[in-house]
């Protein structure tokens, strides 16, 4: 986590799994953006990954700013295995067109 005078302004959560790891969450408070906090959190986390970690991945949405940050930090967009579509339905949205498993 990143703090500013006792207030949390950023967080990064990475889940290791064998020789790979996944960024589960990364967030910076809107008032603290564009200050290098996410990049500093990543730089602090990388040496803490378990020995033998070979890859670090993440799932993103089509957010240009977030994807630009990842690319600026040497991540590459890849659809090697699959691509998924995130569908969101609010509790007040109609049920037409949605089907559960």
C-alpha positions, 0 to 999 in steps of 0.5 A: 500500500502507498500512504500519504500522511497516514491516508492510503492512496494506492494499493497493489495486490499480487497473487503468486501461483507456481512460476507465475503471478497475477496482479489481482488489484491495483488502484490509486486514489483519484486525487493522487493519480499521475504521481507515479504511485502505481509505478512505485508500487510495482517497482517495490513488489517485483523484488518481493515475488517468490524466487522462480517467478517467471511471468507476471500477468493481469486481466484488464478491461478496455481502459486506455489509461490503464492499458497504457500504464501496463504497456509503459511498464513492459506488459504486452497484450496477449490473447495466447489462450483466450479472451473474455467478455466482462458482462455486468448486470445491475439489480435494476436492469431487465432480465431479458437477454441474460441467462445464468449457468 
